[in-house]
Amino acid sequence: MFEQLHGGKTLTEIAQAQEVDLTKVQDAVKTVQVQATKDRISQSVKDGSMTQDQADWLLEGLDKGYMDGGPGFGPFGGGHMMGGKGPGPRGGAPGAPGAPAAPPAGAQK
């Protein structure tokens, strides 16, 4: 699939050619992305570059669906979940409706 995507085909075209429901593909991709993000957060706590409180705050955002919450959320938006600049959970929208509470004291901005 990687080669096909980089060859210019869309995910929809690939799913149709394989006679696979696009929604199932999207759900599988999202599941892998969320787990990879959780793994990175866990590793950051183990490495000491993030506190458990900070990790819990990020995980709360994931549980509420902010991975695909629009521009600035998740690994492909400006917020980058791990502290990027922009309108993401750490870059400027903690008061947005449904957003997690402000990050714990000591969280990087």
C-alpha positions, -999 to 999 in steps of 0.1 A, spaced: 0 0 0 29 24 8 42 21 -27 7 27 -42 1 58 -20 35 72 -29 28 64 -66 -1 88 -65 -31 66 -57 -55 77 -31 -65 55 -1 -100 53 -16 -87 41 -50 -66 14 -33 -95 2 -11 -118 1 -41 -93 -19 -62 -89 -44 -33 -127 -44 -27 -122 -34 9 -145 -11 28 -127 23 31 -142 29 66 -125 -3 78 -92 8 64 -95 43 80 -105 27 113 -74 4 112 -51 33 104 -65 54 132 -61 25 157 -25 21 147 -19 59 150 -35 61 184 -15 31 197 18 45 183 11 79 200 3 61 233 36 42 230 55 74 224 39 90 254 47 60 276 83 60 264 86 98 272 75 91 308 101 62 310 128 85 296 120 112 321 112 138 294 75 139 305 58 135 339 30 110 344 6 140 349 16 154 315 12 119 300 -23 115 316 -33 148 302 -23 138 267 -39 104 270 -71 121 281 -71 141 249 -66 109 229 -94 92 247 -116 121 238 -108 118 201 -84 147 196 -61 126 174 -84 134 145 -99 166 159 -90 188 130 -61 211 123 -36 213 150 -45 180 166 -27 147 163 6 139 146 -4 156 113 -16 190 126 2 219 140 -1 208 176 16 175 171 3 161 204 38 161 218 42 198 223 44 215 188 34 251 183 1 259 168 -36 254 177 -32 219 191 -37 207 227 -5 223 239 -2 251 214 -32 273 222 -66 256 225 -69 242 261 -101 261 267 -118 249 235 -152 231 241 -146 196 252 -108 200 254 -89 186 283 -82 209 312 -51 230 310 -19 209 311 -4 200 345 20 224 361 55 221 345 41 211 311 62 224 283 46 251 261 
